[in-house]
């Protein structure tokens, strides 16, 4: 794992992804759970999508960070 490049995901990005795919919430419900607007939730989720896709397709490790 030391030699792998890493992609950093914030706790917000992980939570947005979890709410969508593990809790199966729609955008409005997930935004409410995260106490944010739907547009902000969408931006956070899109950022998570891009990072996760990059990690999977480029063979990079995912590191979850507390602060962005």
CHARMM-style PDB file with segment names, atoms N, HN, CA, C and O in Angstrom:
ATOM      1  N   UNK     1       0.819  -1.203   0.000  1.00  0.00      PROA
ATOM      2  CA  UNK     1       0.000   0.000   0.000  1.00  0.00      PROA
ATOM      3  C   UNK     1       0.860   1.263   0.000  1.00  0.00      PROA
ATOM      4  O   UNK     1       0.419   2.308  -0.478  1.00  0.00      PROA
ATOM      5  N   UNK     2       2.060   1.179   0.521  1.00  0.00      PROA
ATOM      6  HN  UNK     2       2.418   0.330   0.909  1.00  0.00      PROA
ATOM      7  CA  UNK     2       2.923   2.357   0.576  1.00  0.00      PROA
ATOM      8  C   UNK     2       3.193   2.937  -0.796  1.00  0.00      PROA
ATOM      9  O   UNK     2       3.261   4.155  -0.959  1.00  0.00      PROA
ATOM     10  N   UNK     3       3.347   2.068  -1.784  1.00  0.00      PROA
ATOM     11  HN  UNK     3       3.292   1.079  -1.651  1.00  0.00      PROA
ATOM     12  CA  UNK     3       3.720   2.504  -3.118  1.00  0.00      PROA
ATOM     13  C   UNK     3       2.549   3.013  -3.957  1.00  0.00      PROA
ATOM     14  O   UNK     3       2.755   3.613  -5.011  1.00  0.00      PROA
ATOM     15  N   UNK     4       1.343   2.779  -3.502  1.00  0.00      PROA
ATOM     16  HN  UNK     4       1.175   2.291  -2.646  1.00  0.00      PROA
ATOM     17  CA  UNK     4       0.175   3.227  -4.254  1.00  0.00      PROA
ATOM     18  C   UNK     4      -0.038   4.729  -4.103  1.00  0.00      PROA
ATOM     19  O   UNK     4       0.154   5.295  -3.027  1.00  0.00      PROA
ATOM     20  N   UNK     5      -0.433   5.350  -5.185  1.00  0.00      PROA
ATOM     21  HN  UNK     5      -0.589   4.891  -6.059  1.00  0.00      PROA
ATOM     22  CA  UNK     5      -0.889   6.733  -5.084  1.00  0.00      PROA
ATOM     23  C   UNK     5      -2.233   6.706  -4.385  1.00  0.00      PROA
ATOM     24  O   UNK     5      -2.959   5.715  -4.467  1.00  0.00      PROA
ATOM     25  N   UNK     6      -2.569   7.780  -3.703  1.00  0.00      PROA
ATOM     26  HN  UNK     6      -1.980   8.585  -3.637  1.00  0.00      PROA
ATOM     27  CA  UNK     6      -3.838   7.805  -2.982  1.00  0.00      PROA
ATOM     28  C   UNK     6      -4.746   8.924  -3.479  1.00  0.00      PROA
ATOM     29  O   UNK     6      -4.297   9.956  -3.980  1.00  0.00      PROA
ATOM     30  N   UNK     7      -6.013   8.677  -3.321  1.00  0.00      PROA
ATOM     31  HN  UNK     7      -6.377   7.839  -2.915  1.00  0.00      PROA
ATOM     32  CA  UNK     7      -7.061   9.659  -3.574  1.00  0.00      PROA
ATOM     33  C   UNK     7      -7.689   9.937  -2.213  1.00  0.00      PROA
ATOM     34  O   UNK     7      -8.050   9.006  -1.492  1.00  0.00      PROA
ATOM     35  N   UNK     8      -7.818  11.197  -1.864  1.00  0.00      PROA
ATOM     36  HN  UNK     8      -7.525  11.953  -2.450  1.00  0.00      PROA
ATOM     37  CA  UNK     8      -8.392  11.560  -0.572  1.00  0.00      PROA
ATOM     38  C   UNK     8      -9.868  11.912  -0.709  1.00  0.00      PROA
ATOM     39  O   UNK     8     -10.252  12.747  -1.528  1.00  0.00      PROA
ATOM     40  N   UNK     9     -10.686  11.259   0.112  1.00  0.00      PROA
ATOM     41  HN  UNK     9     -10.374  10.581   0.778  1.00  0.00      PROA
ATOM     42  CA  UNK     9     -12.110  11.565   0.188  1.00  0.00      PROA
ATOM     43  C   UNK     9     -12.402  12.126   1.566  1.00  0.00      PROA
ATOM     44  O   UNK     9     -11.928  11.608   2.577  1.00  0.00      PROA
ATOM     45  N   UNK    10     -13.188  13.194   1.593  1.00  0.00      PROA
ATOM     46  HN  UNK    10     -13.573  13.615   0.772  1.00  0.00      PROA
ATOM     47  CA  UNK    10     -13.566  13.787   2.883  1.00  0.00      PROA
ATOM     48  C   UNK    10     -14.692  12.961   3.510  1.00  0.00      PROA
ATOM     49  O   UNK    10     -15.357  12.169   2.842  1.00  0.00      PROA
ATOM     50  N   UNK    11     -14.877  13.170   4.790  1.00  0.00      PROA
ATOM     51  HN  UNK    11     -14.337  13.813   5.332  1.00  0.00      PROA
ATOM     52  CA  UNK    11     -15.988  12.507   5.474  1.00  0.00      PROA
ATOM     53  C   UNK    11     -17.324  12.897   4.851  1.00  0.00      PROA
ATOM     54  O   UNK    11     -18.237  12.074   4.775  1.00  0.00      PROA
ATOM     55  N   UNK    12     -17.444  14.148   4.404  1.00  0.00      PROA
ATOM     56  HN  UNK    12     -16.703  14.816   4.466  1.00  0.00      PROA
ATOM     57  CA  UNK    12     -18.673  14.603   3.734  1.00  0.00      PROA
ATOM     58  C   UNK    12     -18.928  13.810   2.461  1.00  0.00      PROA
ATOM     59  O   UNK    12     -20.058  13.399   2.197  1.00  0.00      PROA
ATOM     60  N   UNK    13     -17.879  13.595   1.673  1.00  0.00      PROA
ATOM     61  HN  UNK    13     -16.961  13.929   1.888  1.00  0.00      PROA
ATOM     62  CA  UNK    13     -18.023  12.842   0.418  1.00  0.00      PROA
ATOM     63  C   UNK    13     -18.435  11.401   0.695  1.00  0.00      PROA
ATOM     64  O   UNK    13     -19.301  10.853   0.013  1.00  0.00      PROA
ATOM     65  N   UNK    14     -17.814  10.796   1.690  1.00  0.00      PROA
ATOM     66  HN  UNK    14     -17.111  11.241   2.244  1.00  0.00      PROA
ATOM     67  CA  UNK    14     -18.169   9.417   2.055  1.00  0.00      PROA
ATOM     68  C   UNK    14     -19.618   9.353   2.531  1.00  0.00      PROA
ATOM     69  O   UNK    14     -20.354   8.439   2.159  1.00  0.00      PROA
ATOM     70  N   UNK    15     -20.029  10.319   3.350  1.00  0.00      PROA
ATOM     71  HN  UNK    15     -19.431  11.062   3.652  1.00  0.00      PROA
ATOM     72  CA  UNK    15     -21.404  10.331   3.858  1.00  0.00      PROA
ATOM     73  C   UNK    15     -22.405  10.526   2.730  1.00  0.00      PROA
ATOM     74  O   UNK    15     -23.440   9.861   2.703  1.00  0.00      PROA
ATOM     75  N   UNK    16     -22.116  11.422   1.803  1.00  0.00      PROA
ATOM     76  HN  UNK    16     -21.275  11.962   1.825  1.00  0.00      PROA
ATOM     77  CA  UNK    16     -23.017  11.637   0.666  1.00  0.00      PROA
ATOM     78  C   UNK    16     -23.164  10.346  -0.140  1.00  0.00      PROA
ATOM     79  O   UNK    16     -24.271   9.976  -0.532  1.00  0.00      PROA
ATOM     80  N   UNK    17     -22.058   9.672  -0.382  1.00  0.00      PROA
ATOM     81  HN  UNK    17     -21.158   9.972  -0.063  1.00  0.00      PROA
ATOM     82  CA  UNK    17     -22.065   8.413  -1.138  1.00  0.00      PROA
ATOM     83  C   UNK    17     -22.830   7.332  -0.369  1.00  0.00      PROA
ATOM     84  O   UNK    17     -23.618   6.588  -0.954  1.00  0.00      PROA
ATOM     85  N   UNK    18     -22.597   7.251   0.933  1.00  0.00      PROA
ATOM     86  HN  UNK    18     -21.957   7.856   1.408  1.00  0.00      PROA
ATOM     87  CA  UNK    18     -23.276   6.256   1.773  1.00  0.00      PROA
ATOM     88  C   UNK    18     -24.793   6.463   1.771  1.00  0.00      PROA
ATOM     89  O   UNK    18     -25.562   5.512   1.627  1.00  0.00      PROA
ATOM     90  N   UNK    19     -25.205   7.710   1.931  1.00  0.00      PROA
ATOM     91  HN  UNK    19     -24.581   8.483   2.047  1.00  0.00      PROA
ATOM     92  CA  UNK    19     -26.644   7.989   1.951  1.00  0.00      PROA
ATOM     93  C   UNK    19     -27.304   7.598   0.636  1.00  0.00      PROA
ATOM     94  O   UNK    19     -28.421   7.081   0.626  1.00  0.00      PROA
ATOM     95  N   UNK    20     -26.616   7.844  -0.466  1.00  0.00      PROA
ATOM     96  HN  UNK    20     -25.709   8.264  -0.458  1.00  0.00      PROA
ATOM     97  CA  UNK    20     -27.189   7.527  -1.781  1.00  0.00      PROA
ATOM     98  C   UNK    20     -27.227   6.030  -2.047  1.00  0.00      PROA
ATOM     99  O   UNK    20     -28.239   5.503  -2.510  1.00  0.00      PROA
ATOM    100  N   UNK    21     -26.137   5.351  -1.758  1.00  0.00      PROA
ATOM    101  HN  UNK    21     -25.316   5.779  -1.381  1.00  0.00      PROA
ATOM    102  CA  UNK    21     -26.029   3.953  -2.178  1.00  0.00      PROA
ATOM    103  C   UNK    21     -26.234   2.913  -1.090  1.00  0.00      PROA
ATOM    104  O   UNK    21     -26.537   1.760  -1.398  1.00  0.00      PROA
ATOM    105  N   UNK    22     -26.077   3.285   0.160  1.00  0.00      PROA
ATOM    106  HN  UNK    22     -25.830   4.221   0.409  1.00  0.00      PROA
ATOM    107  CA  UNK    22     -26.330   2.311   1.219  1.00  0.00      PROA
ATOM    108  C   UNK    22     -27.704   2.530   1.853  1.00  0.00      PROA
ATOM    109  O   UNK    22     -28.392   1.578   2.219  1.00  0.00      PROA
ATOM    110  N   UNK    23     -28.086   3.793   1.973  1.00  0.00      PROA
ATOM    111  HN  UNK    23     -27.527   4.567   1.676  1.00  0.00      PROA
ATOM    112  CA  UNK    23     -29.400   4.111   2.522  1.00  0.00      PROA
ATOM    113  C   UNK    23     -30.457   4.251   1.432  1.00  0.00      PROA
ATOM    114  O   UNK    23     -31.653   4.289   1.720  1.00  0.00      PROA
ATOM    115  N   UNK    24     -30.010   4.328   0.179  1.00  0.00      PROA
ATOM    116  HN  UNK    24     -29.038   4.297  -0.055  1.00  0.00      PROA
ATOM    117  CA  UNK    24     -30.883   4.443  -0.992  1.00  0.00      PROA
ATOM    118  C   UNK    24     -31.797   5.672  -0.927  1.00  0.00      PROA
ATOM    119  O   UNK    24     -32.965   5.612  -1.310  1.00  0.00      PROA
ATOM    120  N   UNK    25     -31.243   6.784  -0.435  1.00  0.00      PROA
ATOM    121  HN  UNK    25     -30.294   6.833  -0.123  1.00  0.00      PROA
ATOM    122  CA  UNK    25     -32.019   8.019  -0.351  1.00  0.00      PROA
ATOM    123  C   UNK    25     -31.905   8.789  -1.655  1.00  0.00      PROA
ATOM    124  O   UNK    25     -30.893   8.704  -2.351  1.00  0.00      PROA
ATOM    125  N   UNK    26     -32.949   9.542  -1.982  1.00  0.00      PROA
ATOM    126  HN  UNK    26     -33.771   9.612  -1.417  1.00  0.00      PROA
ATOM    127  CA  UNK    26     -32.843  10.407  -3.146  1.00  0.00      PROA
ATOM    128  C   UNK    26     -32.100  11.676  -2.741  1.00  0.00      PROA
ATOM    129  O   UNK    26     -31.767  11.866  -1.571  1.00  0.00      PROA
ATOM    130  N   UNK    27     -31.846  12.531  -3.709  1.00  0.00      PROA
ATOM    131  HN  UNK    27     -32.116  12.377  -4.659  1.00  0.00      PROA
ATOM    132  CA  UNK    27     -31.027  13.720  -3.481  1.00  0.00      PROA
ATOM    133  C   UNK    27     -31.612  14.628  -2.401  1.00  0.00      PROA
ATOM    134  O   UNK    27     -30.878  15.109  -1.538  1.00  0.00      PROA
ATOM    135  N   UNK    28     -32.897  14.864  -2.436  1.00  0.00      PROA
ATOM    136  HN  UNK    28     -33.494  14.473  -3.137  1.00  0.00      PROA
ATOM    137  CA  UNK    28     -33.546  15.737  -1.452  1.00  0.00      PROA
ATOM    138  C   UNK    28     -33.432  15.154  -0.040  1.00  0.00      PROA
ATOM    139  O   UNK    28     -33.079  15.866   0.900  1.00  0.00      PROA
ATOM    140  N   UNK    29     -33.729  13.868   0.106  1.00  0.00      PROA
ATOM    141  HN  UNK    29     -34.016  13.290  -0.658  1.00  0.00      PROA
ATOM    142  CA  UNK    29     -33.660  13.230   1.418  1.00  0.00      PROA
ATOM    143  C   UNK    29     -32.232  13.255   1.971  1.00  0.00      PROA
ATOM    144  O   UNK    29     -32.017  13.549   3.147  1.00  0.00      PROA
ATOM    145  N   UNK    30     -31.278  12.947   1.122  1.00  0.00      PROA
ATOM    146  HN  UNK    30     -31.453  12.708   0.167  1.00  0.00      PROA
ATOM    147  CA  UNK    30     -29.878  12.928   1.554  1.00  0.00      PROA
ATOM    148  C   UNK    30     -29.411  14.327   1.947  1.00  0.00      PROA
ATOM    149  O   UNK    30     -28.712  14.488   2.947  1.00  0.00      PROA
ATOM    150  N   UNK    31     -29.788  15.328   1.175  1.00  0.00      PROA
ATOM    151  HN  UNK    31     -30.355  15.198   0.363  1.00  0.00      PROA
ATOM    152  CA  UNK    31     -29.411  16.710   1.499  1.00  0.00      PROA
ATOM    153  C   UNK    31     -29.976  17.109   2.862  1.00  0.00      PROA
ATOM    154  O   UNK    31     -29.290  17.752   3.656  1.00  0.00      PROA
ATOM    155  N   UNK    32     -31.213  16.731   3.128  1.00  0.00      PROA
ATOM    156  HN  UNK    32     -31.770  16.208   2.482  1.00  0.00      PROA
ATOM    157  CA  UNK    32     -31.821  17.031   4.422  1.00  0.00      PROA
ATOM    158  C   UNK    32     -31.055  16.352   5.554  1.00  0.00      PROA
ATOM    159  O   UNK    32     -30.804  16.968   6.590  1.00  0.00      PROA
ATOM    160  N   UNK    33     -30.686  15.095   5.361  1.00  0.00      PROA
ATOM    161  HN  UNK    33     -30.890  14.595   4.520  1.00  0.00      PROA
ATOM    162  CA  UNK    33     -29.919  14.367   6.388  1.00  0.00      PROA
ATOM    163  C   UNK    33     -28.577  15.022   6.646  1.00  0.00      PROA
ATOM    164  O   UNK    33     -28.081  15.007   7.772  1.00  0.00      PROA
ATOM    165  N   UNK    34     -27.984  15.598   5.605  1.00  0.00      PROA
ATOM    166  HN  UNK    34     -28.387  15.610   4.690  1.00  0.00      PROA
ATOM    167  CA  UNK    34     -26.680  16.245   5.748  1.00  0.00      PROA
ATOM    168  C   UNK    34     -26.804  17.722   6.117  1.00  0.00      PROA
ATOM    169  O   UNK    34     -25.798  18.420   6.249  1.00  0.00      PROA
ATOM    170  N   UNK    35     -28.040  18.196   6.284  1.00  0.00      PROA
ATOM    171  HN  UNK    35     -28.857  17.629   6.177  1.00  0.00      PROA
ATOM    172  CA  UNK    35     -28.305  19.599   6.647  1.00  0.00      PROA
ATOM    173  C   UNK    35     -27.669  20.556   5.644  1.00  0.00      PROA
ATOM    174  O   UNK    35     -26.973  21.501   6.014  1.00  0.00      PROA
ATOM    175  N   UNK    36     -27.923  20.288   4.374  1.00  0.00      PROA
ATOM    176  HN  UNK    36     -28.488  19.520   4.073  1.00  0.00      PROA
ATOM    177  CA  UNK    36     -27.385  21.131   3.317  1.00  0.00      PROA
ATOM    178  C   UNK    36     -28.412  21.269   2.197  1.00  0.00      PROA
ATOM    179  O   UNK    36     -29.442  20.596   2.205  1.00  0.00      PROA
ATOM    180  N   UNK    37     -28.132  22.127   1.254  1.00  0.00      PROA
ATOM    181  HN  UNK    37     -27.295  22.674   1.248  1.00  0.00      PROA
ATOM    182  CA  UNK    37     -29.041  22.283   0.112  1.00  0.00      PROA
ATOM    183  C   UNK    37     -28.836  21.127  -0.865  1.00  0.00      PROA
ATOM    184  O   UNK    37     -27.817  20.437  -0.828  1.00  0.00      PROA
ATOM    185  N   UNK    38     -29.809  20.932  -1.724  1.00  0.00      PROA
ATOM    186  HN  UNK    38     -30.637  21.493  -1.754  1.00  0.00      PROA
ATOM    187  CA  UNK    38     -29.676  19.853  -2.703  1.00  0.00      PROA
ATOM    188  C   UNK    38     -28.532  20.123  -3.675  1.00  0.00      PROA
ATOM    189  O   UNK    38     -27.852  19.190  -4.104  1.00  0.00      PROA
ATOM    190  N   UNK    39     -28.315  21.379  -4.023  1.00  0.00      PROA
ATOM    191  HN  UNK    39     -28.867  22.136  -3.674  1.00  0.00      PROA
ATOM    192  CA  UNK    39     -27.224  21.676  -4.954  1.00  0.00      PROA
ATOM    193  C   UNK    39     -25.859  21.414  -4.311  1.00  0.00      PROA
ATOM    194  O   UNK    39     -24.946  20.915  -4.969  1.00  0.00      PROA
ATOM    195  N   UNK    40     -25.723  21.749  -3.040  1.00  0.00      PROA
ATOM    196  HN  UNK    40     -26.464  22.155  -2.506  1.00  0.00      PROA
ATOM    197  CA  UNK    40     -24.468  21.457  -2.337  1.00  0.00      PROA
ATOM    198  C   UNK    40     -24.274  19.951  -2.207  1.00  0.00      PROA
ATOM    199  O   UNK    40     -23.174  19.443  -2.424  1.00  0.00      PROA
ATOM    200  N   UNK    41     -25.332  19.246  -1.857  1.00  0.00      PROA
ATOM    201  HN  UNK    41     -26.225  19.659  -1.682  1.00  0.00      PROA
ATOM    202  CA  UNK    41     -25.245  17.784  -1.761  1.00  0.00      PROA
ATOM    203  C   UNK    41     -24.804  17.197  -3.105  1.00  0.00      PROA
ATOM    204  O   UNK    41     -23.945  16.317  -3.148  1.00  0.00      PROA
ATOM    205  N   UNK    42     -25.382  17.674  -4.177  1.00  0.00      PROA
ATOM    206  HN  UNK    42     -26.080  18.389  -4.142  1.00  0.00      PROA
ATOM    207  CA  UNK    42     -25.044  17.173  -5.502  1.00  0.00      PROA
ATOM    208  C   UNK    42     -23.570  17.410  -5.824  1.00  0.00      PROA
ATOM    209  O   UNK    42     -22.911  16.538  -6.391  1.00  0.00      PROA
ATOM    210  N   UNK    43     -23.058  18.570  -5.471  1.00  0.00      PROA
ATOM    211  HN  UNK    43     -23.593  19.278  -5.011  1.00  0.00      PROA
ATOM    212  CA  UNK    43     -21.626  18.865  -5.708  1.00  0.00      PROA
ATOM    213  C   UNK    43     -20.731  17.922  -4.901  1.00  0.00      PROA
ATOM    214  O   UNK    43     -19.723  17.429  -5.408  1.00  0.00      PROA
ATOM    215  N   UNK    44     -21.103  17.675  -3.648  1.00  0.00      PROA
ATOM    216  HN  UNK    44     -21.921  18.076  -3.236  1.00  0.00      PROA
ATOM    217  CA  UNK    44     -20.316  16.779  -2.800  1.00  0.00      PROA
ATOM    218  C   UNK    44     -20.336  15.371  -3.375  1.00  0.00      PROA
ATOM    219  O   UNK    44     -19.293  14.723  -3.463  1.00  0.00      PROA
ATOM    220  N   UNK    45     -21.511  14.892  -3.767  1.00  0.00      PROA
ATOM    221  HN  UNK    45     -22.358  15.419  -3.696  1.00  0.00      PROA
ATOM    222  CA  UNK    45     -21.640  13.544  -4.313  1.00  0.00      PROA
ATOM    223  C   UNK    45     -20.875  13.405  -5.629  1.00  0.00      PROA
ATOM    224  O   UNK    45     -20.214  12.391  -5.855  1.00  0.00      PROA
ATOM    225  N   UNK    46     -20.958  14.404  -6.490  1.00  0.00      PROA
ATOM    226  HN  UNK    46     -21.495  15.228  -6.306  1.00  0.00      PROA
ATOM    227  CA  UNK    46     -20.241  14.363  -7.759  1.00  0.00      PROA
ATOM    228  C   UNK    46     -18.731  14.296  -7.530  1.00  0.00      PROA
ATOM    229  O   UNK    46     -18.021  13.578  -8.233  1.00  0.00      PROA
ATOM    230  N   UNK    47     -18.255  15.036  -6.558  1.00  0.00      PROA
ATOM    231  HN  UNK    47     -18.832  15.619  -5.986  1.00  0.00      PROA
ATOM    232  CA  UNK    47     -16.836  15.000  -6.218  1.00  0.00      PROA
ATOM    233  C   UNK    47     -16.444  13.595  -5.762  1.00  0.00      PROA
ATOM    234  O   UNK    47     -15.393  13.085  -6.151  1.00  0.00      PROA
ATOM    235  N   UNK    48     -17.283  12.973  -4.943  1.00  0.00      PROA
ATOM    236  HN  UNK    48     -18.137  13.387  -4.627  1.00  0.00      PROA
ATOM    237  CA  UNK    48     -17.015  11.606  -4.493  1.00  0.00      PROA
ATOM    238  C   UNK    48     -16.997  10.645  -5.680  1.00  0.00      PROA
ATOM    239  O   UNK    48     -16.114   9.791  -5.768  1.00  0.00      PROA
ATOM    240  N   UNK    49     -17.960  10.774  -6.593  1.00  0.00      PROA
ATOM    241  HN  UNK    49     -18.677  11.468  -6.521  1.00  0.00      PROA
ATOM    242  CA  UNK    49     -18.005   9.920  -7.792  1.00  0.00      PROA
ATOM    243  C   UNK    49     -16.690   9.986  -8.560  1.00  0.00      PROA
ATOM    244  O   UNK    49     -16.106   8.958  -8.901  1.00  0.00      PROA
ATOM    245  N   UNK    50     -16.235  11.200  -8.827  1.00  0.00      PROA
ATOM    246  HN  UNK    50     -16.709  12.035  -8.550  1.00  0.00      PROA
ATOM    247  CA  UNK    50     -15.014  11.381  -9.611  1.00  0.00      PROA
ATOM    248  C   UNK    50     -13.812  10.741  -8.923  1.00  0.00      PROA
ATOM    249  O   UNK    50     -13.013  10.056  -9.562  1.00  0.00      PROA
ATOM    250  N   UNK    51     -13.690  10.968  -7.630  1.00  0.00      PROA
ATOM    251  HN  UNK    51     -14.339  11.525  -7.111  1.00  0.00      PROA
ATOM    252  CA  UNK    51     -12.551  10.434  -6.888  1.00  0.00      PROA
ATOM    253  C   UNK    51     -12.586   8.911  -6.815  1.00  0.00      PROA
ATOM    254  O   UNK    51     -11.559   8.255  -6.991  1.00  0.00      PROA
ATOM    255  N   UNK    52     -13.752   8.353  -6.560  1.00  0.00      PROA
ATOM    256  HN  UNK    52     -14.586   8.886  -6.418  1.00  0.00      PROA
ATOM    257  CA  UNK    52     -13.883   6.898  -6.482  1.00  0.00      PROA
ATOM    258  C   UNK    52     -13.605   6.273  -7.842  1.00  0.00      PROA
ATOM    259  O   UNK    52     -12.919   5.254  -7.928  1.00  0.00      PROA
ATOM    260  N   UNK    53     -14.131   6.873  -8.902  1.00  0.00      PROA
ATOM    261  HN  UNK    53     -14.688   7.700  -8.832  1.00  0.00      PROA
ATOM    262  CA  UNK    53     -13.884   6.363 -10.255  1.00  0.00      PROA
ATOM    263  C   UNK    53     -12.399   6.408 -10.585  1.00  0.00      PROA
ATOM    264  O   UNK    53     -11.867   5.463 -11.168  1.00  0.00      PROA
ATOM    265  N   UNK    54     -11.727   7.490 -10.220  1.00  0.00      PROA
ATOM    266  HN  UNK    54     -12.159   8.257  -9.746  1.00  0.00      PROA
ATOM    267  CA  UNK    54     -10.292   7.591 -10.481  1.00  0.00      PROA
ATOM    268  C   UNK    54      -9.526   6.511  -9.722  1.00  0.00      PROA
ATOM    269  O   UNK    54      -8.631   5.873 -10.276  1.00  0.00      PROA
ATOM    270  N   UNK    55      -9.877   6.309  -8.465  1.00  0.00      PROA
ATOM    271  HN  UNK    55     -10.604   6.827  -8.015  1.00  0.00      PROA
ATOM    272  CA  UNK    55      -9.194   5.286  -7.669  1.00  0.00      PROA
ATOM    273  C   UNK    55      -9.393   3.899  -8.276  1.00  0.00      PROA
ATOM    274  O   UNK    55      -8.442   3.125  -8.383  1.00  0.00      PROA
ATOM    275  N   UNK    56     -10.608   3.590  -8.668  1.00  0.00      PROA
ATOM    276  HN  UNK    56     -11.381   4.219  -8.581  1.00  0.00      PROA
ATOM    277  CA  UNK    56     -10.896   2.255  -9.224  1.00  0.00      PROA
ATOM    278  C   UNK    56     -10.246   2.032 -10.586  1.00  0.00      PROA
ATOM    279  O   UNK    56      -9.701   0.960 -10.850  1.00  0.00      PROA
ATOM    280  N   UNK    57     -10.304   3.026 -11.433  1.00  0.00      PROA
ATOM    281  HN  UNK    57     -10.746   3.897 -11.219  1.00  0.00      PROA
ATOM    282  CA  UNK    57      -9.799   2.834 -12.793  1.00  0.00      PROA
ATOM    283  C   UNK    57      -8.288   3.006 -12.908  1.00  0.00      PROA
ATOM    284  O   UNK    57      -7.671   2.489 -13.839  1.00  0.00      PROA
ATOM    285  N   UNK    58      -7.699   3.725 -11.973  1.00  0.00      PROA
ATOM    286  HN  UNK    58      -8.200   4.145 -11.217  1.00  0.00      PROA
ATOM    287  CA  UNK    58      -6.262   3.972 -12.029  1.00  0.00      PROA
ATOM    288  C   UNK    58      -5.483   3.175 -10.985  1.00  0.00      PROA
ATOM    289  O   UNK    58      -4.269   3.336 -10.861  1.00  0.00      PROA
ATOM    290  N   UNK    59      -6.174   2.319 -10.235  1.00  0.00      PROA
ATOM    291  HN  UNK    59      -7.160   2.188 -10.336  1.00  0.00      PROA
ATOM    292  CA  UNK    59      -5.509   1.485  -9.241  1.00  0.00      PROA
ATOM    293  C   UNK    59      -4.916   2.264  -8.081  1.00  0.00      PROA
ATOM    294  O   UNK    59      -3.827   1.948  -7.602  1.00  0.00      PROA
ATOM    295  N   UNK    60      -5.635   3.280  -7.634  1.00  0.00      PROA
ATOM    296  HN  UNK    60      -6.520   3.537  -8.023  1.00  0.00      PROA
ATOM    297  CA  UNK    60      -5.153   4.095  -6.519  1.00  0.00      PROA
ATOM    298  C   UNK    60      -5.885   3.727  -5.234  1.00  0.00      PROA
ATOM    299  O   UNK    60      -7.021   3.254  -5.259  1.00  0.00      PROA
ATOM    300  N   UNK    61      -5.209   3.954  -4.112  1.00  0.00      PROA
ATOM    301  HN  UNK    61      -4.286   4.339  -4.091  1.00  0.00      PROA
ATOM    302  CA  UNK    61      -5.816   3.714  -2.803  1.00  0.00      PROA
ATOM    303  C   UNK    61      -6.727   4.889  -2.454  1.00  0.00      PROA
ATOM    304  O   UNK    61      -6.538   6.004  -2.940  1.00  0.00      PROA
ATOM    305  N   UNK    62      -7.707   4.623  -1.612  1.00  0.00      PROA
ATOM    306  HN  UNK    62      -7.861   3.717  -1.217  1.00  0.00      PROA
ATOM    307  CA  UNK    62      -8.605   5.668  -1.130  1.00  0.00      PROA
ATOM    308  C   UNK    62      -8.293   5.926   0.333  1.00  0.00      PROA
ATOM    309  O   UNK    62      -8.262   5.006   1.150  1.00  0.00      PROA
ATOM    310  N   UNK    63      -8.063   7.194   0.650  1.00  0.00      PROA
ATOM    311  HN  UNK    63      -8.088   7.942  -0.013  1.00  0.00      PROA
ATOM    312  CA  UNK    63      -7.791   7.605   2.025  1.00  0.00      PROA
ATOM    313  C   UNK    63      -8.907   8.547   2.451  1.00  0.00      PROA
ATOM    314  O   UNK    63      -9.207   9.518   1.757  1.00  0.00      PROA
ATOM    315  N   UNK    64      -9.519   8.260   3.591  1.00  0.00      PROA
ATOM    316  HN  UNK    64      -9.275   7.471   4.156  1.00  0.00      PROA
ATOM    317  CA  UNK    64     -10.586   9.107   4.109  1.00  0.00      PROA
ATOM    318  C   UNK    64      -9.963  10.103   5.078  1.00  0.00      PROA
ATOM    319  O   UNK    64      -9.264   9.730   6.019  1.00  0.00      PROA
ATOM    320  N   UNK    65     -10.238  11.388   4.819  1.00  0.00      PROA
ATOM    321  HN  UNK    65     -10.807  11.691   4.053  1.00  0.00      PROA
ATOM    322  CA  UNK    65      -9.660  12.438   5.645  1.00  0.00      PROA
ATOM    323  C   UNK    65     -10.746  13.193   6.415  1.00  0.00      PROA
ATOM    324  O   UNK    65     -11.898  13.256   5.984  1.00  0.00      PROA
ATOM    325  N   UNK    66     -10.370  13.751   7.533  1.00  0.00      PROA
ATOM    326  HN  UNK    66      -9.435  13.699   7.882  1.00  0.00      PROA
ATOM    327  CA  UNK    66     -11.320  14.509   8.354  1.00  0.00      PROA
ATOM    328  C   UNK    66     -11.591  15.901   7.811  1.00  0.00      PROA
ATOM    329  O   UNK    66     -12.729  16.368   7.854  1.00  0.00      PROA
ATOM    330  N   UNK    67     -10.571  16.568   7.303  1.00  0.00      PROA
ATOM    331  HN  UNK    67      -9.646  16.188   7.268  1.00  0.00      PROA
ATOM    332  CA  UNK    67     -10.734  17.931   6.799  1.00  0.00      PROA
ATOM    333  C   UNK    67     -10.384  17.965   5.337  1.00  0.00      PROA
ATOM    334  O   UNK    67      -9.488  17.254   4.881  1.00  0.00      PROA
ATOM    335  N   UNK    68     -11.100  18.799   4.597  1.00  0.00      PROA
ATOM    336  HN  UNK    68     -11.828  19.376   4.967  1.00  0.00      PROA
ATOM    337  CA  UNK    68     -10.837  18.887   3.152  1.00  0.00      PROA
ATOM    338  C   UNK    68      -9.938  20.031   2.846  1.00  0.00      PROA
ATOM    339  OT1 UNK    68      -9.606  20.262   1.683  1.00  0.00      PROA
TER     340      UNK     68
END
